[in-house]
Amino acid sequence: MEQLSLAQARRIALAAQGFADPRPTGRVDRRHLRRALGRMGLIQIDSVNVLVRSQELPLFARLGPHPRSLIPDATADGELFEYWVHEASHVPSAHHHLHRWRMERPHRWARYWDLHERRPHFVDEVLHRLEVDGPVTAGELEQREGKKGQWWDWDDGKVALEHLFWTGQVTATRRSNDFARVYDLAERVLPAAVLARPTPTEHEARKELLAMAAAHHGIGTLDDLADYHRQKPSVGKPLVAELVDEGRLVPVTVAGWAKPAFLHPAAARPRRVRARALLSPFDPLVWYRDRALRLFGFHYRIEIYTPQPKRQYGYYVLPFLLGEHLVARVDLKADRARRTLVVPGAFAELGVPIDEVAEALAAELWLMAGWLGLDRIEVGERGDLTAPLRHAADHYARA
């Protein structure tokens, strides 16, 4: 069994995710979106908009400045659809058939069964309304009974729509002004050729998803591969064994990893990676925190839901990738009223060359500011990287 160094595994993983590819130098269009999605397989969605919605950041990390309409336009054209894959995700419509096993399984969601018991025909009524009246948001159903409570206190209409969404009878696009899901019949949104594609067995689909996860990771443990499409390792273990027997995965060991790893046979093995990118908290490179720790020695926890006094780094903190390493973490906010990219805090990882990191980070922040239509960068005081970053950012502003 081949043994790889941690540095080799890291370069393989970075290349698999597209960070060994040069960013486009000209106009960025649908072809570049397809290339990036070919590397990632899916893009996780998150509604927090303190900087920019998280699903836009993986494209910026790989493509640099690009039209922010790429994802909505591809969805409107039927190339992408939204489903629960790695949480809520944008997924190529060509993969729709690989997720039908989940759509066809009995829904164990307690809210749905409570609704079904109270109003057994209500979901069918909602589906009929969609058929007759066309697309609808949850708010437009106006089915709330009683005072609205805290997060996740959905009314019956929202529960019905989400159940239909889970089962694949409806799909959703996003309304641009408030990001609300707009639900519609799947056959009115997805291309007929996508829906006509034969449905594989659950065994075949799960196995294919694991093979795809290996291609997107380049190299990973069973847990890594299973997490990519939110499968259970216990279910994936015999499927990975089949993939090994078929030569579609190659067992290897990685120095310092306690568990066996699996290499995709087509994984690139670059001798060096010269990346520079700010990563979404939900970028596939770092969304599985145990893998980020094993690959990069980077302990990462999102602190959005942590009370402010208990936050260590800040509210919306992005890892900064430079070369082959995660070298810093940066708290960011877009103050749109002042057209300013605000950096409340910036923190260097132990042992990195701080001035070099600050220079590269300042360049990336100015690139992001221009992409978001912001004119200024304002660096705060929190973290050991803020002073050199402020100096570097001011230097770029004067240049």
ABEGO torsion letter per residue (X at the ends): XBBBBAAAAAAAAAAAAGAABBBBABBBBAAAAAAAAAAAGBBBBBABAAABBAAAAAAAAAAEBBBAAAAAAAAAAGABBBBBABEBBBBBAAAAAAAAAAAABBBABAAAAAAAAABAAAAAAAAAAAAAAEBBBAAAAGABBEBBBBBGBBBAAAAAAAAAAAAGABBBBBBAAAGBBBBBBAAAABBAAAAABBBBBAAAAAAAAAAAAAAAAGBBBAAAAAAAAGBBAAAAAAAAAAAAAAGABBBBBBBGBABBBBBBAABBBBABBBBBBBBBAABAAAABAAAAAAAAGBBBBBAAABBAAABAAEABBBBBBBEABBABBBBBBBBAAAGBBBBABBBBBBGBBAAAAAAAAAAAAAAAAAAAGBABBBBBABEAAAAAAAAAAAAAAAX
